[in-house]
Amino acid sequence: MTTLSIGHPVPDFEAPSTGGKTFKLSDYRGNYVVLYFYPKDNTPGCTQEGQHFRDNIQKFNAFNGVVVGVSRDTLRAHEGFKCKQAFPFDLLSDQDEALCRLFDVIKMKTLYGKEVRGIERSTFLIDPQGLLAREWRKVKVKTHIEEVLQALMELTGNQQ
């Protein structure tokens, strides 16, 4: 397994995306890519996190940022979630867990007192050259958007 580290290239990848598209990382060279992993569509924390990205999309756009959500849900579930929440960004389906393995986000978690295998809420910021610029693991939804926007401000030298 490849271990991603800050300042090193993120391997190019492809994944099925909402809108009948295929997301290919190399297609977004020249942009900051905010890749956020979340456990499941239509759950309270994941909905709130997606809404925070949605509500701040102009700020991300101002930094030449592209926001993309990733979970193991099906494209059909993603389409419904994206439509219901009016997300202005795509969601990637990682049913085979290839991206989850690449970014090492599958963890054992406790849910209602039971050990379950699932996605640890995480975000990765990939710079315009395809290098991993920042990563956040065990994300706390409430303050996360501010952290990501602050990192973009620091990286671009742009005060919004």
C-alpha positions as CSV (number, residue, x, y, z in Angstrom):
1,M,0.0,0.0,0.0
2,T,1.2,3.5,-0.9
3,T,1.6,5.8,2.1
4,L,0.6,9.4,1.3
5,S,2.6,12.1,2.9
6,I,2.6,15.9,2.9
7,G,4.6,17.4,0.1
8,H,4.6,14.2,-2.0
9,P,2.6,13.4,-5.1
10,V,-0.9,11.9,-4.8
11,P,-1.1,9.0,-7.3
12,D,-3.5,9.8,-10.1
13,F,-6.8,8.0,-9.7
14,E,-10.2,7.6,-11.3
15,A,-13.6,7.0,-9.6
16,P,-17.2,7.0,-10.7
17,S,-18.8,10.4,-10.0
18,T,-22.3,11.8,-9.8
19,G,-23.6,13.3,-13.1
20,G,-22.6,10.1,-15.0
21,K,-19.0,11.2,-15.0
22,T,-15.7,9.7,-14.1
23,F,-13.5,11.9,-11.8
24,K,-9.8,11.7,-12.7
25,L,-7.5,13.6,-10.4
26,S,-5.1,14.6,-13.1
27,D,-7.9,16.5,-14.9
28,Y,-7.8,19.0,-12.0
29,R,-4.1,19.9,-12.2
30,G,-4.0,23.7,-11.7
31,N,-6.7,23.5,-9.0
32,Y,-6.6,22.9,-5.3
33,V,-8.7,19.7,-4.8
34,V,-10.5,19.3,-1.5
35,L,-11.2,15.6,-1.2
36,Y,-13.4,14.8,1.8
37,F,-14.3,11.3,2.9
38,Y,-17.4,10.8,4.9
39,P,-19.1,7.6,6.3
40,K,-22.6,7.6,4.8
41,D,-25.1,9.6,2.7
42,N,-28.1,11.1,4.5
43,T,-26.8,10.7,8.0
44,P,-26.8,13.7,10.3
45,G,-23.0,14.4,10.5
46,C,-22.4,13.7,6.9
47,T,-25.3,15.9,5.8
48,Q,-24.1,18.8,8.0
49,E,-20.5,18.4,6.7
50,G,-21.8,18.5,3.1
51,Q,-24.0,21.5,3.8
52,H,-20.9,23.4,5.2
53,F,-19.0,22.7,2.0
54,R,-22.1,23.7,0.0
55,D,-22.6,26.9,1.9
56,N,-19.0,28.0,1.5
57,I,-18.5,26.9,-2.1
58,Q,-17.9,30.5,-3.4
59,K,-15.0,30.8,-0.9
60,F,-13.5,27.5,-2.2
61,N,-14.0,28.7,-5.8
62,A,-12.2,32.0,-5.0
63,F,-9.1,29.9,-4.0
64,N,-9.4,27.9,-7.3
65,G,-10.6,25.0,-5.2
66,V,-12.6,22.0,-6.3
67,V,-14.6,20.2,-3.6
68,V,-15.3,16.5,-4.0
69,G,-17.0,14.2,-1.5
70,V,-16.2,10.4,-1.2
71,S,-18.0,7.6,0.5
72,R,-18.7,3.9,-0.2
73,D,-22.3,4.6,-1.1
74,T,-23.7,3.8,-4.6
75,L,-23.9,6.4,-7.3
76,R,-27.7,6.1,-7.1
77,A,-27.6,7.0,-3.3
78,H,-25.1,9.8,-4.1
79,E,-27.4,11.3,-6.8
80,G,-30.3,11.4,-4.4
81,F,-28.2,12.9,-1.6
82,K,-26.6,15.5,-3.9
83,C,-30.0,16.5,-5.3
84,K,-31.8,16.6,-1.9
85,Q,-29.0,18.8,-0.4
86,A,-28.4,20.9,-3.5
87,F,-24.7,20.1,-3.4
88,P,-22.8,22.1,-6.1
89,F,-20.0,19.6,-6.2
90,D,-19.7,16.0,-7.2
91,L,-19.7,12.9,-5.0
92,L,-17.5,9.9,-5.8
93,S,-18.6,6.3,-5.2
94,D,-15.8,4.1,-3.7
95,Q,-17.7,0.8,-3.4
96,D,-14.5,-1.2,-3.9
97,E,-12.7,1.0,-1.3
98,A,-9.8,1.7,-3.6
99,L,-9.7,5.4,-2.6
100,C,-10.3,4.5,1.0
101,R,-7.2,2.3,0.9
102,L,-5.1,4.8,-1.0
103,F,-5.9,7.5,1.6
104,D,-6.0,5.0,4.5
105,V,-9.4,6.1,5.9
106,I,-11.0,2.7,6.7
107,K,-10.8,2.2,10.4
108,M,-12.4,0.1,13.1
109,K,-14.9,2.3,14.9
110,T,-17.3,1.8,17.8
111,L,-21.0,2.4,16.8
112,Y,-23.6,1.8,19.4
113,G,-21.2,-0.3,21.4
114,K,-20.2,-2.5,18.5
115,E,-17.0,-2.6,16.6
116,V,-17.6,-1.8,12.9
117,R,-15.3,-1.1,10.0
118,G,-16.0,2.2,8.4
119,I,-14.7,5.5,6.9
120,E,-13.0,7.8,9.4
121,R,-14.1,11.3,8.5
122,S,-11.1,12.8,6.8
123,T,-10.2,15.6,4.3
124,F,-7.2,15.9,2.0
125,L,-6.1,19.1,0.3
126,I,-4.2,18.4,-3.0
127,D,-2.3,21.4,-4.5
128,P,-2.3,22.4,-8.2
129,Q,0.8,20.3,-8.9
130,G,-0.9,17.1,-7.5
131,L,1.0,17.2,-4.2
132,L,-0.6,16.4,-0.9
133,A,-0.7,19.8,0.8
134,R,-2.7,19.1,4.0
135,E,-4.7,16.4,5.7
136,W,-7.2,16.3,8.4
137,R,-8.2,13.0,10.2
138,K,-10.9,12.4,12.7
139,V,-12.6,15.6,11.5
140,K,-14.9,17.5,13.7
141,V,-17.7,18.8,11.5
142,K,-18.4,22.0,13.4
143,T,-15.1,23.7,12.8
144,H,-13.7,21.9,9.8
145,I,-14.6,24.3,7.1
146,E,-12.7,27.1,8.8
147,E,-9.6,24.9,9.1
148,V,-9.7,24.0,5.4
149,L,-10.3,27.6,4.3
150,Q,-7.5,28.8,6.5
151,A,-5.1,26.3,4.9
152,L,-6.1,27.5,1.5
153,M,-5.5,31.1,2.5
154,E,-2.0,30.2,3.8
155,L,-1.1,28.2,0.7
156,T,-2.3,30.8,-1.8
157,G,-1.3,33.9,0.2
158,N,-4.8,35.1,-0.6
159,Q,-6.8,36.8,2.2
160,Q,-10.5,36.4,1.4
